[in-house]
């Protein structure tokens, strides 16, 4: 891949530049949280690649965010729960992982994975070019392929899914930090496109409630809208939304409840974590979770 992704993603922020220019910049921001957790004593995971993937611009974005918008526990819990469900799926016999909108995720490099595992990353050309440049001297633990595809274009993603499906292997799909930026109809179409593939058995998603979606739109909406990536998806049905689109939840974990047992929360967040769990129908209460979905019978 060409080095244009390296130049573009790590261009320093000018004084009058928007904080987040596009959806790819959110991957730089997310990588900083993984780098910080890696440095923290007793961290829930180790990602020695995160700091160099985040680079200078990722740190600039992170440092520019007001403390109320940083909430490291949520980012850490999300990563931890995706790791948990990936390992659970590997124990269940999954042979291939397809990471859609993979961003700067380094799991093929940092996780203990069987060398027989197939791992496929899909994202926009610029971010994959950048990632390939940064990790050029590092070796993944398993077989790794990358496909540059704009997943928002239905015909392109369907063609890619069919191409992957033509190579039989029990497949887990992961979409970390993606669905929030799609509208309801697009999420439904996306889910049905995945369910149409015979080898796609499991899917890991993260999800926000309508209440949390409103908070994100208020606190981050202007920055993300300027980057053409406003938060959109927070279904009132919760994980049950997917039952009408080819999938059903088999395990749902609250990010806050998970963090409360593992991560040093503020007193206020620890208080909120004592509220009764709610992983079903969602309302105005802020809630975020990670769900493991399995394909409906007959699909």
C-alpha positions, -999 to +999 in steps of 0.1 A: +000+000+000+011+036-006+024+057+023-003+084+017-022+071+047+008+076+070+012+112+059-025+120+061-034+104+094-004+119+113-006+154+100-004+177+130-035+197+140-034+233+129-049+258+153-080+263+132-084+226+121-113+205+134-105+183+163-116+152+144-115+155+106-130+122+097-140+088+110-104+075+107-093+100+133-115+083+159-092+052+155-062+073+165-081+085+196-092+050+206-056+038+203-045+063+230-069+046+255-053+012+248-019+027+252-028+043+285-043+010+298-012-008+287+009+015+309-015+013+339-003-010+367-027-040+367-041-031+333-068-054+319-049-060+287-015-052+271-013-036+237+024-027+230+015-015+196-012+011+206+012+040+213+029+040+180-004+035+161-019+065+180+011+086+171+013+124+177-021+132+163-039+106+184-024+121+215-034+156+204-070+145+200-070+128+234-054+158+252-079+182+235-109+164+249-123+178+281-121+153+310-158+147+311-156+134+275-127+110+281-143+083+303-114+058+300-133+031+318-158+028+288-130+023+262-111-001+284-142-022+292-152-024+255-118-037+245-117-061+274-152-075+266-144-079+228-113-098+238-134-120+261-159-129+235-132-135+208-115-160+231-149-176+239-156-180+202-122-195+195-128-221+222-162-228+205-143-237+172-143-204+153-117-207+125-118-171+110-123-136+124-135-108+102-129-074+117-151-048+099-140-012+103-109-026+120-093+008+125-060+005+144-069-026+163-038-047+169-054-080+182-038-102+155-004-090+169-011-087+207-035-116+215-024-152+220-040-167+189-036-201+171-014-198+141-041-217+121-066-188+126-075-167+096-079-130+105-093-105+080-093-067+085-116-044+065-114-006+065-109+024+043-077+025+021-060+054+040-062+038+075-051+004+062-022+020+044-012+038+076-015+007+097+005-014+073+033+012+074+034+014+112+034-024+117+056-032+088+083-047+110+059-066+133+046-101+128+010-112+135+003-144+155-020-158+128-027-155+091-037-119+084-053-103+053-065-068+047-092-055+023-097-019+016-135-015+012-160+013+020-185-006+041-211+021+037-215+012+001-238-018+001-228-034-032-191-033-022-196-048+012-219-076-002-193-085-028-166-087-001-188-108+022-196-132-006-159-134-015-150-143+021-179-167+024-167-186-007-138-198+014-154-221+039-145-215+076-165-210+107-165-173+110-168-147+138-175-111+127-165-081+150-176-045+146-161-025+174-171+011+174-189+010+141-227+007+145-230+039+165-222+059+134-249+042+112-286+049+111-312+024+120-320+013+084-283+009+076-277-012+106-306-035+097-293-038+062-258-045+074-270-072+098-290-089+070-260-088+047-239-106+073-267-131+081-269-140+044-234-156+045-235-193+054-202-194+072-208-163+094-219-178+127-212-152+154-210-115+156-197-092+184-212-057+186-211-028+210-243-009+216-256+023+232-290+031+247-312+060+235-303+078+267-265+074+261-269+083+224-285+117+234-256+123+258-230+116+231-248+137+206-248+166+231-212+162+243-194+151+211-220+158+184-204+190+171-169+175+168-181+142+152-206+160+129-178+182+116-161+149+107-192+136+090-195+110+117-224+120+141-236+093+165-269+079+152-277+044+165-291+037+199-320+013+195-348+013+222-350-025+218-314-029+229-297-061+216-331-075+207-331-051+177-311-077+158-336-105+163-356-093+133-325-091+111-310-125+113-293-126+147-301-131+184-281-121+215-266-150+235-246-130+260-248-093+268-224-075+292-228-039+305-196-019+301-202-001+334-209-033+353-178-049+338-156-019+347-170-017+382-155-052+390-122-046+373-113-009+368-108+020+393-139+041+387-148+075+401-171+075+431-200+088+409-195+060+383-192+034+410-225+046+425-242+043+391-228+008+387-249-003+417-281+002+398-299-030+386-286-044+354-305-037+322-294-055+290-328-057+273-352-029+263-334+005+267-348+039+276-335+072+287-310+058+312-274+059+298-263+024+291-236+008+269-228-029+264-211-055+243-231-084+230-223-117+214-248-125+187-254-158+170-272-163+137-309-173+138-317-209+130-325-214+094-303-186+081 
